[in-house]
Amino acid sequence: MITFASSKTVRHFGQLLEQGLGADWATDLDKVAIASIGPKTSETCRELLGRVDIEAQEYTLEGLTQAIIQWASA
């Protein structure tokens, strides 16, 4: 699982992976869950990573933690 608390971190993450893994870097995340702190960050995840699997309902780190716990318990 990779968690993102801002759109900026999603962008930087994508840039770093592209530098290290090349243009097809996003396929390396196929088996990794992507968690987002809220709608704006989720929008960036969808734009750059192609998806978001978990989104916090309360846009705080505690809310993100709760969303991950709920997802893992399902």
C-alpha positions, 0 to 999 in steps of 0.5 A, a space after each residue: 500500500 502507498 498512501 498519499 496526503 497531498 497531490 504534490 506527493 503524488 506528482 513527486 512520487 510519479 516523477 521519481 518512479 519515472 526517472 528510476 523505472 522508465 515510462 511504463 512505471 505505473 504498471 509496477 503498481 498494479 498489485 499495490 493499493 493506493 490510499 488517498 487523504 481526500 478528493 483532490 488527492 484522489 483526483 491526482 492519483 487517478 490522473 497520474 496513477 490511473 486509480 485510487 483504491 481507498 479514500 478517506 471520508 474525513 480529510 485528515 491523517 486519522 481519517 486516512 488511517 480509519 479508511 485503511 483499517 476499514 478497507 483491510 477489514 473488508 
